[in-house]
Amino acid sequence: MACRRCRGLMVLEEFCESIGADVSRKSMFTRCVNCGNMEDAMIFINRLKARSIGTEMQLSSMKLANRRTMERARAGLHESPASSHYEGGS
């Protein structure tokens, strides 16, 4: 398995967490031997969620920009936004 950050080797490790006096909980996670990046199931799921939310936001902003461009084309406004602010002459 390759690390998502540096493409280094990921190894499986076990973590024992003490919850109470006589109670402990074991968790499994992966750790990169190069950069130390650690991932467990919860970190992996949260990163996937964040990535999908970011993708959805990018798609919606692209759709909005495309819609604005189409509206300008229909209205006959073919000039670039930068040229519309410039008033020539001195």
N, C-alpha and C positions, 0 to 999 in steps of 0.2 A: 504494500500500500504506500502511495506517495503523499507527502505533505502538500497541502493546498497552498502554503506560503512559499516554500523553498524547493519543493519537489524532492525533499530528503526522505530517508527511510522512516516510516512510522512503525513503532513497536507497541504491542498491547501490554498494558500494565494494570495492576489491581491496586485499589486504594481502600484501606480500611479506616472507616470513620467511627469514632467513639461517640455514641449518642447519649448514653447514660453510664451509670456505674458498671453494670455488667452487660450492657447492650452495645453491639457494634454493627455497622452496616458496611458491606463490601460493594464497591463500585468499580466498573471496568472503564478504562479510557485508553485512548491512543496518544502517544507522545512522539514527537519528531526527535531523532537523535542529533540532527544538525542544529535546528533553531529553537527547540524546546516547545514548539506549539503543541498544546494539549487540546483534545476534543473528546467529549463524552457524547452520549446520545442526545442530551438536552441542548448542548452547544451546537451540535450538527443540525438539529431540527430548527433552532432559532436562526441559524445562518441561512438555511434554506428559505425560511419565511421572509427574512429581511431581503434576500435576493429576489424573491418573487414579488414582494411589495415594490421594490425599486424598479423592477422590470415593468410592472403595471403602471407606475407613475411615469416612466419614460414613454410608454406607449400612449398614455392619455395626453401627455404634452405634445407628442408628435402628431397625434390626431388633431389636436387643437390648432397647432401651427399649420397643418395641411388644410384644415377647414378655413382658416383665415386667408391663406394663399388662394384657395379656390374662390372665396368670396371677393377678393380683390380682383382676380382675373375676370370674374363675371361682371364686376362693376366697371371694368375697363381701366383699372389702375395697374399699369404694368411697370411703374417706376420702382426702384429700390427704396427702402425706408431711409437710407442715408442721403439719397439725392433729394428727397422731398423736404428735408430740413435745411438744405443749402439754398440760399438766395444769392445768385450770382451778381457780379458787379461790385464796383467800389464806390 
